[in-house]
């Protein structure tokens, strides 16, 4: 049993490709260049540890696709508790494969991101204390959270705000009131299935 668990802790190039959302050929090229460290089996096949793949993703700012046995973790950071509650209900009601936590401000988000390890952060821009722009910059400059996907939400989607948050590292900026279809598409949830 121990040996079986040990074997399962190694990933094939195809599994790594799926996690990093690239082709297996790209994974092999990274391994050949020494960017992504691999072990070689007696049969000459490359195998990767999950820790090495996570290190590589952090270093190169690549978002990891949650593995099949991993639920999609979403952190909602918004000082409007009613809006946060709506998002929690919406997202958890769509799929059992989605787990949602909330934070009322940037400081709480900073604490929760370490323990919750969110794949996606839904981030309000205008909050008291640390605003969304600062939270986004903080998450993107920390190696442990640099690959976290950030989707900004704001009642003030001015061109200036959109440009600033995208420059800070967000991948999308959606206006409030929220278009739920646009939100689900940005997160990658289709037909109640988290991709």
Helices and strands as residue ranges (DSSP letters): H 2-8, E 10-11, H 13-20, H 24-32, E 39-40, E 46-49, H 50-60, E 72-77, H 81-94, E 98-103, H 106-116, E 120-124, H 132-141, E 149-154, H 159-168, E 172-175, H 180-187, E 189-190, E 193-194
